[in-house]
Amino acid sequence: MIALGALREGDALPSVREVAIAEKINPNTVVRAYALLVEEGAITSIPKKGYFVAKTGTGPSKSILRDSLRDLLAMGYKEDDILSELQTLKGEHHD
């Protein structure tokens, strides 16, 4: 969502618990994922406050976007579906 621009600099990410419940996964998995995003500079962690999208210029590289797109294609999404969703997100962003 960061790479696609749906989350912007300073936006708060959902808590580890919220993500774990919503995605029906172990909270430790979310902690590891957030740690990787911190390591890549995409997000920052503020103790007792949560995780936030990092400042512009310190965000994720294009490789994250490429990896995400590869994952979507591997899951069976078609290019047209991906492009359609991007257009929807772009429209929501401008509202």
C-alpha positions in Angstrom: 0.0 0.0 0.0 2.9 2.3 0.6 4.5 1.6 -2.8 1.1 2.2 -4.4 0.7 5.5 -2.7 -2.4 4.4 -0.7 -0.4 5.1 2.5 1.5 8.4 2.7 4.3 9.8 4.8 3.3 9.9 8.5 0.2 7.7 8.1 -0.2 5.2 11.0 -0.3 1.5 10.2 -2.8 -0.8 11.9 -1.5 -2.3 15.1 0.1 -5.7 15.1 -3.0 -7.1 16.8 -5.4 -5.5 14.3 -3.5 -7.0 11.3 -3.2 -10.4 12.9 -7.0 -10.5 13.6 -8.0 -9.1 10.2 -5.7 -11.5 8.3 -6.2 -14.4 10.6 -2.4 -14.8 11.1 -0.1 -15.1 14.1 0.9 -11.8 15.6 4.6 -12.9 15.4 4.2 -13.0 11.6 3.0 -9.3 11.6 5.9 -8.3 13.9 8.4 -9.9 11.5 6.8 -8.2 8.5 6.8 -4.8 10.2 10.5 -5.4 11.2 11.4 -6.0 7.6 9.6 -2.8 6.5 11.5 -0.9 9.2 14.8 -2.4 8.0 14.0 -1.4 4.4 13.2 2.2 5.6 9.5 2.0 4.5 8.1 2.5 8.0 9.3 3.7 11.4 8.5 2.4 14.8 7.7 4.8 17.6 7.6 3.0 21.0 4.2 3.0 22.7 2.7 4.8 19.6 3.0 2.3 16.8 4.3 2.1 13.2 4.2 4.9 10.7 5.0 5.4 7.1 8.6 6.8 6.9 9.5 10.2 5.6 9.6 10.8 1.9 12.9 9.8 0.4 13.4 7.0 3.0 10.6 4.8 1.7 10.7 1.6 -0.1 12.6 1.1 -3.3 10.9 0.1 -6.6 12.0 -3.5 -5.9 9.2 -3.7 -3.3 6.7 -2.7 -5.9 8.1 -5.1 -8.5 8.0 -7.9 -5.9 4.5 -7.1 -5.0 3.4 -7.1 -8.6 5.1 -10.5 -9.2 3.3 -11.9 -6.1 0.0 -10.6 -7.4 0.6 -12.2 -10.8 1.7 -15.5 -9.2 -1.5 -15.5 -7.2 -3.5 -15.4 -10.4 -4.4 -11.8 -10.7 -4.4 -10.6 -14.4 -2.7 -7.4 -15.5 -6.0 -5.8 -16.3 -7.3 -6.5 -12.8 -4.2 -4.9 -11.3 -4.4 -1.9 -13.5 -8.1 -1.5 -12.8 -7.5 -1.6 -9.0 -4.7 1.0 -9.4 -7.1 3.3 -11.3 -9.6 2.8 -8.5 -7.0 3.7 -5.9 -5.9 6.7 -7.9 -9.5 7.9 -8.0 -10.0 7.4 -4.3 -6.8 9.3 -3.6 -8.0 12.4 -5.5 -11.4 12.5 -3.8 
